[in-house]
Amino acid sequence: MDMSFANQALSVEYIFKHGKQLKRMVYPVPKDIDEEIARLKLKSMGIKIDSLTKEQKKYLSAWEMGT
């Protein structure tokens, strides 16, 4: 639940800061907010993860590879 609340709080902050540029529609949580919350949660649990390589990022974003 802590991650959900953090996501909601930071999303509200984002809307407050950028709301005038946003259209009236449903948006996903910005990726940078989502990733920062995940990073902080893992850090709080003493877990470190590697950063993705360029090749790994390309693989994850491509629909042609590895389904």
mmCIF file as Biopython writes it, N, C-alpha, C and O atoms, coordinates in Angstrom:
data_model
#
loop_
_atom_site.group_PDB
_atom_site.id
_atom_site.type_symbol
_atom_site.label_atom_id
_atom_site.label_alt_id
_atom_site.label_comp_id
_atom_site.label_asym_id
_atom_site.label_entity_id
_atom_site.label_seq_id
_atom_site.pdbx_PDB_ins_code
_atom_site.Cartn_x
_atom_site.Cartn_y
_atom_site.Cartn_z
_atom_site.occupancy
_atom_site.B_iso_or_equiv
_atom_site.auth_seq_id
_atom_site.auth_asym_id
_atom_site.pdbx_PDB_model_num
ATOM 1   N N  . MET A ? 1  ? 0.820   -1.198  0.000   1.0 0.0 1  A 1 
ATOM 2   C CA . MET A ? 1  ? 0.000   0.000   0.000   1.0 0.0 1  A 1 
ATOM 3   C C  . MET A ? 1  ? 0.858   1.254   0.000   1.0 0.0 1  A 1 
ATOM 4   O O  . MET A ? 1  ? 0.462   2.275   -0.562  1.0 0.0 1  A 1 
ATOM 5   N N  . ASP A ? 2  ? 2.019   1.191   0.617   1.0 0.0 2  A 1 
ATOM 6   C CA . ASP A ? 2  ? 2.859   2.376   0.677   1.0 0.0 2  A 1 
ATOM 7   C C  . ASP A ? 2  ? 3.244   2.864   -0.716  1.0 0.0 2  A 1 
ATOM 8   O O  . ASP A ? 2  ? 3.316   4.069   -0.959  1.0 0.0 2  A 1 
ATOM 9   N N  . MET A ? 3  ? 3.491   1.929   -1.627  1.0 0.0 3  A 1 
ATOM 10  C CA . MET A ? 3  ? 3.842   2.318   -2.991  1.0 0.0 3  A 1 
ATOM 11  C C  . MET A ? 3  ? 2.630   2.928   -3.706  1.0 0.0 3  A 1 
ATOM 12  O O  . MET A ? 3  ? 2.775   3.866   -4.490  1.0 0.0 3  A 1 
ATOM 13  N N  . SER A ? 4  ? 1.459   2.401   -3.437  1.0 0.0 4  A 1 
ATOM 14  C CA . SER A ? 4  ? 0.242   2.937   -4.043  1.0 0.0 4  A 1 
ATOM 15  C C  . SER A ? 4  ? -0.009  4.369   -3.568  1.0 0.0 4  A 1 
ATOM 16  O O  . SER A ? 4  ? -0.333  5.247   -4.368  1.0 0.0 4  A 1 
ATOM 17  N N  . PHE A ? 5  ? 0.141   4.597   -2.275  1.0 0.0 5  A 1 
ATOM 18  C CA . PHE A ? 5  ? -0.054  5.944   -1.732  1.0 0.0 5  A 1 
ATOM 19  C C  . PHE A ? 5  ? 0.998   6.908   -2.275  1.0 0.0 5  A 1 
ATOM 20  O O  . PHE A ? 5  ? 0.677   8.049   -2.608  1.0 0.0 5  A 1 
ATOM 21  N N  . ALA A ? 6  ? 2.238   6.464   -2.366  1.0 0.0 6  A 1 
ATOM 22  C CA . ALA A ? 6  ? 3.297   7.309   -2.919  1.0 0.0 6  A 1 
ATOM 23  C C  . ALA A ? 6  ? 2.986   7.647   -4.376  1.0 0.0 6  A 1 
ATOM 24  O O  . ALA A ? 6  ? 3.162   8.788   -4.804  1.0 0.0 6  A 1 
ATOM 25  N N  . ASN A ? 7  ? 2.530   6.667   -5.126  1.0 0.0 7  A 1 
ATOM 26  C CA . ASN A ? 7  ? 2.172   6.877   -6.521  1.0 0.0 7  A 1 
ATOM 27  C C  . ASN A ? 7  ? 1.057   7.917   -6.639  1.0 0.0 7  A 1 
ATOM 28  O O  . ASN A ? 7  ? 1.116   8.808   -7.486  1.0 0.0 7  A 1 
ATOM 29  N N  . GLN A ? 8  ? 0.056   7.794   -5.795  1.0 0.0 8  A 1 
ATOM 30  C CA . GLN A ? 8  ? -1.059  8.734   -5.825  1.0 0.0 8  A 1 
ATOM 31  C C  . GLN A ? 8  ? -0.604  10.140  -5.446  1.0 0.0 8  A 1 
ATOM 32  O O  . GLN A ? 8  ? -0.962  11.114  -6.110  1.0 0.0 8  A 1 
ATOM 33  N N  . ALA A ? 9  ? 0.181   10.244  -4.387  1.0 0.0 9  A 1 
ATOM 34  C CA . ALA A ? 9  ? 0.635   11.556  -3.920  1.0 0.0 9  A 1 
ATOM 35  C C  . ALA A ? 9  ? 1.503   12.252  -4.969  1.0 0.0 9  A 1 
ATOM 36  O O  . ALA A ? 9  ? 1.315   13.436  -5.246  1.0 0.0 9  A 1 
ATOM 37  N N  . LEU A ? 10 ? 2.439   11.523  -5.543  1.0 0.0 10 A 1 
ATOM 38  C CA . LEU A ? 10 ? 3.315   12.134  -6.539  1.0 0.0 10 A 1 
ATOM 39  C C  . LEU A ? 10 ? 2.570   12.431  -7.837  1.0 0.0 10 A 1 
ATOM 40  O O  . LEU A ? 10 ? 2.921   13.366  -8.556  1.0 0.0 10 A 1 
ATOM 41  N N  . SER A ? 11 ? 1.557   11.649  -8.135  1.0 0.0 11 A 1 
ATOM 42  C CA . SER A ? 11 ? 0.735   11.936  -9.313  1.0 0.0 11 A 1 
ATOM 43  C C  . SER A ? 11 ? -0.084  13.207  -9.102  1.0 0.0 11 A 1 
ATOM 44  O O  . SER A ? 11 ? -0.236  14.002  -10.029 1.0 0.0 11 A 1 
ATOM 45  N N  . VAL A ? 12 ? -0.607  13.407  -7.911  1.0 0.0 12 A 1 
ATOM 46  C CA . VAL A ? 12 ? -1.335  14.636  -7.600  1.0 0.0 12 A 1 
ATOM 47  C C  . VAL A ? 12 ? -0.395  15.839  -7.697  1.0 0.0 12 A 1 
ATOM 48  O O  . VAL A ? 12 ? -0.772  16.887  -8.220  1.0 0.0 12 A 1 
ATOM 49  N N  . GLU A ? 13 ? 0.821   15.683  -7.194  1.0 0.0 13 A 1 
ATOM 50  C CA . GLU A ? 13 ? 1.808   16.759  -7.308  1.0 0.0 13 A 1 
ATOM 51  C C  . GLU A ? 13 ? 2.085   17.079  -8.783  1.0 0.0 13 A 1 
ATOM 52  O O  . GLU A ? 13 ? 2.186   18.245  -9.163  1.0 0.0 13 A 1 
ATOM 53  N N  . TYR A ? 14 ? 2.206   16.036  -9.604  1.0 0.0 14 A 1 
ATOM 54  C CA . TYR A ? 14 ? 2.443   16.211  -11.035 1.0 0.0 14 A 1 
ATOM 55  C C  . TYR A ? 14 ? 1.279   16.978  -11.677 1.0 0.0 14 A 1 
ATOM 56  O O  . TYR A ? 14 ? 1.501   17.896  -12.467 1.0 0.0 14 A 1 
ATOM 57  N N  . ILE A ? 15 ? 0.061   16.606  -11.342 1.0 0.0 15 A 1 
ATOM 58  C CA . ILE A ? 15 ? -1.114  17.293  -11.880 1.0 0.0 15 A 1 
ATOM 59  C C  . ILE A ? 15 ? -1.124  18.757  -11.433 1.0 0.0 15 A 1 
ATOM 60  O O  . ILE A ? 15 ? -1.451  19.644  -12.222 1.0 0.0 15 A 1 
ATOM 61  N N  . PHE A ? 16 ? -0.775  19.005  -10.197 1.0 0.0 16 A 1 
ATOM 62  C CA . PHE A ? 16 ? -0.733  20.371  -9.679  1.0 0.0 16 A 1 
ATOM 63  C C  . PHE A ? 16 ? 0.272   21.213  -10.472 1.0 0.0 16 A 1 
ATOM 64  O O  . PHE A ? 16 ? -0.002  22.366  -10.806 1.0 0.0 16 A 1 
ATOM 65  N N  . LYS A ? 17 ? 1.434   20.628  -10.770 1.0 0.0 17 A 1 
ATOM 66  C CA . LYS A ? 17 ? 2.486   21.364  -11.476 1.0 0.0 17 A 1 
ATOM 67  C C  . LYS A ? 17 ? 2.212   21.493  -12.978 1.0 0.0 17 A 1 
ATOM 68  O O  . LYS A ? 17 ? 2.558   22.510  -13.579 1.0 0.0 17 A 1 
ATOM 69  N N  . HIS A ? 18 ? 1.594   20.471  -13.592 1.0 0.0 18 A 1 
ATOM 70  C CA . HIS A ? 18 ? 1.458   20.436  -15.045 1.0 0.0 18 A 1 
ATOM 71  C C  . HIS A ? 18 ? 0.011   20.455  -15.526 1.0 0.0 18 A 1 
ATOM 72  O O  . HIS A ? 18 ? -0.249  20.300  -16.719 1.0 0.0 18 A 1 
ATOM 73  N N  . GLY A ? 19 ? -0.913  20.641  -14.621 1.0 0.0 19 A 1 
ATOM 74  C CA . GLY A ? 19 ? -2.331  20.510  -14.950 1.0 0.0 19 A 1 
ATOM 75  C C  . GLY A ? 19 ? -2.810  21.398  -16.083 1.0 0.0 19 A 1 
ATOM 76  O O  . GLY A ? 19 ? -3.691  20.998  -16.845 1.0 0.0 19 A 1 
ATOM 77  N N  . LYS A ? 20 ? -2.254  22.589  -16.212 1.0 0.0 20 A 1 
ATOM 78  C CA . LYS A ? 20 ? -2.718  23.504  -17.263 1.0 0.0 20 A 1 
ATOM 79  C C  . LYS A ? 20 ? -2.363  23.007  -18.656 1.0 0.0 20 A 1 
ATOM 80  O O  . LYS A ? 20 ? -3.009  23.388  -19.632 1.0 0.0 20 A 1 
ATOM 81  N N  . GLN A ? 21 ? -1.342  22.157  -18.759 1.0 0.0 21 A 1 
ATOM 82  C CA . GLN A ? 21 ? -0.953  21.617  -20.064 1.0 0.0 21 A 1 
ATOM 83  C C  . GLN A ? 21 ? -1.645  20.286  -20.380 1.0 0.0 21 A 1 
ATOM 84  O O  . GLN A ? 21 ? -1.505  19.768  -21.488 1.0 0.0 21 A 1 
ATOM 85  N N  . LEU A ? 22 ? -2.381  19.733  -19.427 1.0 0.0 22 A 1 
ATOM 86  C CA . LEU A ? 22 ? -3.003  18.429  -19.620 1.0 0.0 22 A 1 
ATOM 87  C C  . LEU A ? 22 ? -4.427  18.562  -20.145 1.0 0.0 22 A 1 
ATOM 88  O O  . LEU A ? 22 ? -5.173  19.452  -19.737 1.0 0.0 22 A 1 
ATOM 89  N N  . LYS A ? 23 ? -4.789  17.667  -21.051 1.0 0.0 23 A 1 
ATOM 90  C CA . LYS A ? 23 ? -6.166  17.605  -21.525 1.0 0.0 23 A 1 
ATOM 91  C C  . LYS A ? 23 ? -6.994  16.843  -20.498 1.0 0.0 23 A 1 
ATOM 92  O O  . LYS A ? 23 ? -6.447  16.121  -19.664 1.0 0.0 23 A 1 
ATOM 93  N N  . ARG A ? 24 ? -8.301  17.003  -20.559 1.0 0.0 24 A 1 
ATOM 94  C CA . ARG A ? 24 ? -9.203  16.282  -19.646 1.0 0.0 24 A 1 
ATOM 95  C C  . ARG A ? 24 ? -9.375  14.859  -20.158 1.0 0.0 24 A 1 
ATOM 96  O O  . ARG A ? 24 ? -10.217 14.582  -21.012 1.0 0.0 24 A 1 
ATOM 97  N N  . MET A ? 25 ? -8.555  13.965  -19.615 1.0 0.0 25 A 1 
ATOM 98  C CA . MET A ? 25 ? -8.601  12.549  -19.985 1.0 0.0 25 A 1 
ATOM 99  C C  . MET A ? 25 ? -7.851  11.753  -18.925 1.0 0.0 25 A 1 
ATOM 100 O O  . MET A ? 25 ? -7.240  12.335  -18.027 1.0 0.0 25 A 1 
ATOM 101 N N  . VAL A ? 26 ? -7.892  10.459  -19.020 1.0 0.0 26 A 1 
ATOM 102 C CA . VAL A ? 26 ? -7.182  9.590   -18.085 1.0 0.0 26 A 1 
ATOM 103 C C  . VAL A ? 26 ? -5.754  9.396   -18.600 1.0 0.0 26 A 1 
ATOM 104 O O  . VAL A ? 26 ? -5.549  9.080   -19.772 1.0 0.0 26 A 1 
ATOM 105 N N  . TYR A ? 27 ? -4.783  9.585   -17.731 1.0 0.0 27 A 1 
ATOM 106 C CA . TYR A ? 27 ? -3.379  9.417   -18.068 1.0 0.0 27 A 1 
ATOM 107 C C  . TYR A ? 27 ? -2.776  8.299   -17.222 1.0 0.0 27 A 1 
ATOM 108 O O  . TYR A ? 27 ? -3.204  8.084   -16.088 1.0 0.0 27 A 1 
ATOM 109 N N  . PRO A ? 28 ? -1.797  7.593   -17.757 1.0 0.0 28 A 1 
ATOM 110 C CA . PRO A ? 28 ? -1.047  6.661   -16.911 1.0 0.0 28 A 1 
ATOM 111 C C  . PRO A ? 28 ? -0.107  7.464   -16.007 1.0 0.0 28 A 1 
ATOM 112 O O  . PRO A ? 28 ? 0.203   8.620   -16.294 1.0 0.0 28 A 1 
ATOM 113 N N  . VAL A ? 29 ? 0.334   6.853   -14.938 1.0 0.0 29 A 1 
ATOM 114 C CA . VAL A ? 29 ? 1.324   7.499   -14.072 1.0 0.0 29 A 1 
ATOM 115 C C  . VAL A ? 29 ? 2.592   7.714   -14.900 1.0 0.0 29 A 1 
ATOM 116 O O  . VAL A ? 29 ? 3.049   6.789   -15.571 1.0 0.0 29 A 1 
ATOM 117 N N  . PRO A ? 30 ? 3.165   8.918   -14.863 1.0 0.0 30 A 1 
ATOM 118 C CA . PRO A ? 30 ? 4.399   9.137   -15.611 1.0 0.0 30 A 1 
ATOM 119 C C  . PRO A ? 30 ? 5.474   8.122   -15.228 1.0 0.0 30 A 1 
ATOM 120 O O  . PRO A ? 30 ? 5.661   7.806   -14.053 1.0 0.0 30 A 1 
ATOM 121 N N  . LYS A ? 31 ? 6.169   7.623   -16.235 1.0 0.0 31 A 1 
ATOM 122 C CA . LYS A ? 31 ? 7.148   6.550   -16.039 1.0 0.0 31 A 1 
ATOM 123 C C  . LYS A ? 31 ? 8.215   6.930   -15.010 1.0 0.0 31 A 1 
ATOM 124 O O  . LYS A ? 31 ? 8.609   6.096   -14.195 1.0 0.0 31 A 1 
ATOM 125 N N  . ASP A ? 32 ? 8.685   8.176   -15.040 1.0 0.0 32 A 1 
ATOM 126 C CA . ASP A ? 32 ? 9.738   8.569   -14.104 1.0 0.0 32 A 1 
ATOM 127 C C  . ASP A ? 32 ? 9.255   8.514   -12.656 1.0 0.0 32 A 1 
ATOM 128 O O  . ASP A ? 32 ? 10.027  8.167   -11.763 1.0 0.0 32 A 1 
ATOM 129 N N  . ILE A ? 33 ? 7.991   8.850   -12.414 1.0 0.0 33 A 1 
ATOM 130 C CA . ILE A ? 33 ? 7.433   8.753   -11.062 1.0 0.0 33 A 1 
ATOM 131 C C  . ILE A ? 33 ? 7.351   7.285   -10.645 1.0 0.0 33 A 1 
ATOM 132 O O  . ILE A ? 33 ? 7.782   6.922   -9.551  1.0 0.0 33 A 1 
ATOM 133 N N  . ASP A ? 34 ? 6.805   6.457   -11.508 1.0 0.0 34 A 1 
ATOM 134 C CA . ASP A ? 34 ? 6.646   5.032   -11.211 1.0 0.0 34 A 1 
ATOM 135 C C  . ASP A ? 34 ? 7.998   4.373   -10.919 1.0 0.0 34 A 1 
ATOM 136 O O  . ASP A ? 34 ? 8.128   3.608   -9.963  1.0 0.0 34 A 1 
ATOM 137 N N  . GLU A ? 35 ? 8.988   4.672   -11.738 1.0 0.0 35 A 1 
ATOM 138 C CA . GLU A ? 35 ? 10.312  4.062   -11.559 1.0 0.0 35 A 1 
ATOM 139 C C  . GLU A ? 35 ? 11.012  4.567   -10.301 1.0 0.0 35 A 1 
ATOM 140 O O  . GLU A ? 35 ? 11.711  3.806   -9.632  1.0 0.0 35 A 1 
ATOM 141 N N  . GLU A ? 36 ? 10.829  5.841   -9.978  1.0 0.0 36 A 1 
ATOM 142 C CA . GLU A ? 36 ? 11.456  6.388   -8.766  1.0 0.0 36 A 1 
ATOM 143 C C  . GLU A ? 36 ? 10.858  5.754   -7.514  1.0 0.0 36 A 1 
ATOM 144 O O  . GLU A ? 36 ? 11.589  5.445   -6.573  1.0 0.0 36 A 1 
ATOM 145 N N  . ILE A ? 37 ? 9.553   5.557   -7.490  1.0 0.0 37 A 1 
ATOM 146 C CA . ILE A ? 37 ? 8.909   4.914   -6.342  1.0 0.0 37 A 1 
ATOM 147 C C  . ILE A ? 37 ? 9.426   3.482   -6.195  1.0 0.0 37 A 1 
ATOM 148 O O  . ILE A ? 37 ? 9.730   3.042   -5.086  1.0 0.0 37 A 1 
ATOM 149 N N  . ALA A ? 38 ? 9.525   2.765   -7.299  1.0 0.0 38 A 1 
ATOM 150 C CA . ALA A ? 38 ? 10.040  1.393   -7.259  1.0 0.0 38 A 1 
ATOM 151 C C  . ALA A ? 38 ? 11.478  1.369   -6.765  1.0 0.0 38 A 1 
ATOM 152 O O  . ALA A ? 38 ? 11.847  0.515   -5.958  1.0 0.0 38 A 1 
ATOM 153 N N  . ARG A ? 39 ? 12.300  2.314   -7.250  1.0 0.0 39 A 1 
ATOM 154 C CA . ARG A ? 39 ? 13.704  2.369   -6.831  1.0 0.0 39 A 1 
ATOM 155 C C  . ARG A ? 39 ? 13.814  2.631   -5.330  1.0 0.0 39 A 1 
ATOM 156 O O  . ARG A ? 39 ? 14.597  1.980   -4.638  1.0 0.0 39 A 1 
ATOM 157 N N  . LEU A ? 40 ? 13.035  3.576   -4.834  1.0 0.0 40 A 1 
ATOM 158 C CA . LEU A ? 40 ? 13.075  3.900   -3.407  1.0 0.0 40 A 1 
ATOM 159 C C  . LEU A ? 40 ? 12.575  2.742   -2.542  1.0 0.0 40 A 1 
ATOM 160 O O  . LEU A ? 40 ? 13.121  2.489   -1.468  1.0 0.0 40 A 1 
ATOM 161 N N  . LYS A ? 41 ? 11.541  2.039   -3.005  1.0 0.0 41 A 1 
ATOM 162 C CA . LYS A ? 41 ? 11.026  0.888   -2.257  1.0 0.0 41 A 1 
ATOM 163 C C  . LYS A ? 41 ? 12.084  -0.200  -2.162  1.0 0.0 41 A 1 
ATOM 164 O O  . LYS A ? 41 ? 12.323  -0.750  -1.087  1.0 0.0 41 A 1 
ATOM 165 N N  . LEU A ? 42 ? 12.718  -0.508  -3.291  1.0 0.0 42 A 1 
ATOM 166 C CA . LEU A ? 42 ? 13.770  -1.525  -3.273  1.0 0.0 42 A 1 
ATOM 167 C C  . LEU A ? 42 ? 14.922  -1.100  -2.376  1.0 0.0 42 A 1 
ATOM 168 O O  . LEU A ? 42 ? 15.464  -1.918  -1.632  1.0 0.0 42 A 1 
ATOM 169 N N  . LYS A ? 43 ? 15.297  0.159   -2.438  1.0 0.0 43 A 1 
ATOM 170 C CA . LYS A ? 43 ? 16.385  0.672   -1.589  1.0 0.0 43 A 1 
ATOM 171 C C  . LYS A ? 43 ? 16.027  0.517   -0.107  1.0 0.0 43 A 1 
ATOM 172 O O  . LYS A ? 43 ? 16.871  0.140   0.706   1.0 0.0 43 A 1 
ATOM 173 N N  . SER A ? 44 ? 14.768  0.811   0.236   1.0 0.0 44 A 1 
ATOM 174 C CA . SER A ? 44 ? 14.343  0.692   1.630   1.0 0.0 44 A 1 
ATOM 175 C C  . SER A ? 44 ? 14.381  -0.747  2.128   1.0 0.0 44 A 1 
ATOM 176 O O  . SER A ? 44 ? 14.467  -0.999  3.330   1.0 0.0 44 A 1 
ATOM 177 N N  . MET A ? 45 ? 14.317  -1.696  1.177   1.0 0.0 45 A 1 
ATOM 178 C CA . MET A ? 45 ? 14.362  -3.113  1.522   1.0 0.0 45 A 1 
ATOM 179 C C  . MET A ? 45 ? 15.782  -3.678  1.422   1.0 0.0 45 A 1 
ATOM 180 O O  . MET A ? 45 ? 15.999  -4.873  1.628   1.0 0.0 45 A 1 
ATOM 181 N N  . GLY A ? 46 ? 16.750  -2.801  1.102   1.0 0.0 46 A 1 
ATOM 182 C CA . GLY A ? 46 ? 18.140  -3.238  0.992   1.0 0.0 46 A 1 
ATOM 183 C C  . GLY A ? 46 ? 18.439  -3.996  -0.291  1.0 0.0 46 A 1 
ATOM 184 O O  . GLY A ? 46 ? 19.399  -4.762  -0.359  1.0 0.0 46 A 1 
ATOM 185 N N  . ILE A ? 47 ? 17.612  -3.779  -1.306  1.0 0.0 47 A 1 
ATOM 186 C CA . ILE A ? 47 ? 17.775  -4.494  -2.569  1.0 0.0 47 A 1 
ATOM 187 C C  . ILE A ? 47 ? 18.362  -3.541  -3.608  1.0 0.0 47 A 1 
ATOM 188 O O  . ILE A ? 47 ? 17.872  -2.427  -3.788  1.0 0.0 47 A 1 
ATOM 189 N N  . LYS A ? 48 ? 19.407  -3.988  -4.283  1.0 0.0 48 A 1 
ATOM 190 C CA . LYS A ? 48 ? 19.998  -3.212  -5.370  1.0 0.0 48 A 1 
ATOM 191 C C  . LYS A ? 48 ? 19.760  -3.958  -6.670  1.0 0.0 48 A 1 
ATOM 192 O O  . LYS A ? 48 ? 19.851  -5.185  -6.724  1.0 0.0 48 A 1 
ATOM 193 N N  . ILE A ? 49 ? 19.457  -3.204  -7.714  1.0 0.0 49 A 1 
ATOM 194 C CA . ILE A ? 49 ? 19.281  -3.819  -9.024  1.0 0.0 49 A 1 
ATOM 195 C C  . ILE A ? 49 ? 20.210  -3.140  -10.025 1.0 0.0 49 A 1 
ATOM 196 O O  . ILE A ? 49 ? 20.607  -1.987  -9.857  1.0 0.0 49 A 1 
ATOM 197 N N  . ASP A ? 50 ? 20.538  -3.881  -11.052 1.0 0.0 50 A 1 
ATOM 198 C CA . ASP A ? 50 ? 21.380  -3.338  -12.107 1.0 0.0 50 A 1 
ATOM 199 C C  . ASP A ? 50 ? 20.566  -2.407  -12.993 1.0 0.0 50 A 1 
ATOM 200 O O  . ASP A ? 50 ? 19.337  -2.467  -13.022 1.0 0.0 50 A 1 
ATOM 201 N N  . SER A ? 51 ? 21.276  -1.547  -13.712 1.0 0.0 51 A 1 
ATOM 202 C CA . SER A ? 51 ? 20.616  -0.735  -14.729 1.0 0.0 51 A 1 
ATOM 203 C C  . SER A ? 51 ? 20.571  -1.539  -16.020 1.0 0.0 51 A 1 
ATOM 204 O O  . SER A ? 51 ? 21.457  -2.350  -16.291 1.0 0.0 51 A 1 
ATOM 205 N N  . LEU A ? 52 ? 19.533  -1.308  -16.808 1.0 0.0 52 A 1 
ATOM 206 C CA . LEU A ? 52 ? 19.417  -2.004  -18.072 1.0 0.0 52 A 1 
ATOM 207 C C  . LEU A ? 52 ? 20.441  -1.458  -19.073 1.0 0.0 52 A 1 
ATOM 208 O O  . LEU A ? 52 ? 20.751  -0.266  -19.079 1.0 0.0 52 A 1 
ATOM 209 N N  . THR A ? 53 ? 20.951  -2.346  -19.908 1.0 0.0 53 A 1 
ATOM 210 C CA . THR A ? 53 ? 21.819  -1.921  -20.996 1.0 0.0 53 A 1 
ATOM 211 C C  . THR A ? 53 ? 20.948  -1.357  -22.126 1.0 0.0 53 A 1 
ATOM 212 O O  . THR A ? 53 ? 19.730  -1.534  -22.119 1.0 0.0 53 A 1 
ATOM 213 N N  . LYS A ? 54 ? 21.568  -0.687  -23.082 1.0 0.0 54 A 1 
ATOM 214 C CA . LYS A ? 54 ? 20.812  -0.173  -24.230 1.0 0.0 54 A 1 
ATOM 215 C C  . LYS A ? 54 ? 20.117  -1.305  -24.972 1.0 0.0 54 A 1 
ATOM 216 O O  . LYS A ? 54 ? 18.980  -1.157  -25.420 1.0 0.0 54 A 1 
ATOM 217 N N  . GLU A ? 55 ? 20.802  -2.429  -25.098 1.0 0.0 55 A 1 
ATOM 218 C CA . GLU A ? 55 ? 20.226  -3.575  -25.793 1.0 0.0 55 A 1 
ATOM 219 C C  . GLU A ? 55 ? 19.002  -4.111  -25.057 1.0 0.0 55 A 1 
ATOM 220 O O  . GLU A ? 55 ? 18.005  -4.467  -25.686 1.0 0.0 55 A 1 
ATOM 221 N N  . GLN A ? 56 ? 19.074  -4.170  -23.730 1.0 0.0 56 A 1 
ATOM 222 C CA . GLN A ? 56 ? 17.944  -4.651  -22.944 1.0 0.0 56 A 1 
ATOM 223 C C  . GLN A ? 56 ? 16.748  -3.697  -23.057 1.0 0.0 56 A 1 
ATOM 224 O O  . GLN A ? 56 ? 15.608  -4.144  -23.183 1.0 0.0 56 A 1 
ATOM 225 N N  . LYS A ? 57 ? 17.004  -2.401  -23.013 1.0 0.0 57 A 1 
ATOM 226 C CA . LYS A ? 57 ? 15.926  -1.422  -23.164 1.0 0.0 57 A 1 
ATOM 227 C C  . LYS A ? 57 ? 15.273  -1.557  -24.529 1.0 0.0 57 A 1 
ATOM 228 O O  . LYS A ? 57 ? 14.049  -1.502  -24.647 1.0 0.0 57 A 1 
ATOM 229 N N  . LYS A ? 58 ? 16.094  -1.733  -25.561 1.0 0.0 58 A 1 
ATOM 230 C CA . LYS A ? 58 ? 15.566  -1.899  -26.911 1.0 0.0 58 A 1 
ATOM 231 C C  . LYS A ? 58 ? 14.687  -3.154  -26.987 1.0 0.0 58 A 1 
ATOM 232 O O  . LYS A ? 58 ? 13.599  -3.123  -27.561 1.0 0.0 58 A 1 
ATOM 233 N N  . TYR A ? 59 ? 15.161  -4.241  -26.412 1.0 0.0 59 A 1 
ATOM 234 C CA . TYR A ? 59 ? 14.420  -5.502  -26.405 1.0 0.0 59 A 1 
ATOM 235 C C  . TYR A ? 59 ? 13.067  -5.335  -25.708 1.0 0.0 59 A 1 
ATOM 236 O O  . TYR A ? 59 ? 12.044  -5.805  -26.207 1.0 0.0 59 A 1 
ATOM 237 N N  . LEU A ? 60 ? 13.068  -4.671  -24.569 1.0 0.0 60 A 1 
ATOM 238 C CA . LEU A ? 60 ? 11.828  -4.506  -23.805 1.0 0.0 60 A 1 
ATOM 239 C C  . LEU A ? 60 ? 10.810  -3.612  -24.512 1.0 0.0 60 A 1 
ATOM 240 O O  . LEU A ? 60 ? 9.604   -3.763  -24.321 1.0 0.0 60 A 1 
ATOM 241 N N  . SER A ? 61 ? 11.302  -2.690  -25.321 1.0 0.0 61 A 1 
ATOM 242 C CA . SER A ? 61 ? 10.380  -1.760  -25.976 1.0 0.0 61 A 1 
ATOM 243 C C  . SER A ? 61 ? 9.946   -2.240  -27.363 1.0 0.0 61 A 1 
ATOM 244 O O  . SER A ? 61 ? 9.068   -1.629  -27.973 1.0 0.0 61 A 1 
ATOM 245 N N  . ALA A ? 62 ? 10.538  -3.312  -27.867 1.0 0.0 62 A 1 
ATOM 246 C CA . ALA A ? 62 ? 10.224  -3.791  -29.214 1.0 0.0 62 A 1 
ATOM 247 C C  . ALA A ? 62 ? 9.193   -4.910  -29.163 1.0 0.0 62 A 1 
ATOM 248 O O  . ALA A ? 62 ? 9.334   -5.861  -28.394 1.0 0.0 62 A 1 
ATOM 249 N N  . TRP A ? 63 ? 8.177   -4.793  -29.969 1.0 0.0 63 A 1 
ATOM 250 C CA . TRP A ? 63 ? 7.172   -5.851  -30.020 1.0 0.0 63 A 1 
ATOM 251 C C  . TRP A ? 63 ? 7.625   -6.979  -30.942 1.0 0.0 63 A 1 
ATOM 252 O O  . TRP A ? 63 ? 7.081   -8.081  -30.875 1.0 0.0 63 A 1 
ATOM 253 N N  . GLU A ? 64 ? 8.612   -6.724  -31.801 1.0 0.0 64 A 1 
ATOM 254 C CA . GLU A ? 64 ? 9.059   -7.752  -32.746 1.0 0.0 64 A 1 
ATOM 255 C C  . GLU A ? 64 ? 9.833   -8.879  -32.084 1.0 0.0 64 A 1 
ATOM 256 O O  . GLU A ? 64 ? 9.849   -10.005 -32.580 1.0 0.0 64 A 1 
ATOM 257 N N  . MET A ? 65 ? 10.477  -8.573  -30.957 1.0 0.0 65 A 1 
ATOM 258 C CA . MET A ? 65 ? 11.370  -9.547  -30.317 1.0 0.0 65 A 1 
ATOM 259 C C  . MET A ? 65 ? 10.678  -10.251 -29.164 1.0 0.0 65 A 1 
ATOM 260 O O  . MET A ? 65 ? 9.834   -9.667  -28.485 1.0 0.0 65 A 1 
ATOM 261 N N  . GLY A ? 66 ? 11.031  -11.479 -28.954 1.0 0.0 66 A 1 
ATOM 262 C CA . GLY A ? 66 ? 10.709  -12.255 -27.767 1.0 0.0 66 A 1 
ATOM 263 C C  . GLY A ? 66 ? 9.305   -12.174 -27.213 1.0 0.0 66 A 1 
ATOM 264 O O  . GLY A ? 66 ? 9.106   -11.614 -26.136 1.0 0.0 66 A 1 
ATOM 265 N N  . THR A ? 67 ? 8.352   -12.702 -27.896 1.0 0.0 67 A 1 
ATOM 266 C CA . THR A ? 67 ? 6.999   -12.705 -27.335 1.0 0.0 67 A 1 
ATOM 267 C C  . THR A ? 67 ? 6.733   -14.000 -26.622 1.0 0.0 67 A 1 
ATOM 268 O O  . THR A ? 67 ? 5.645   -14.195 -26.081 1.0 0.0 67 A 1 
#
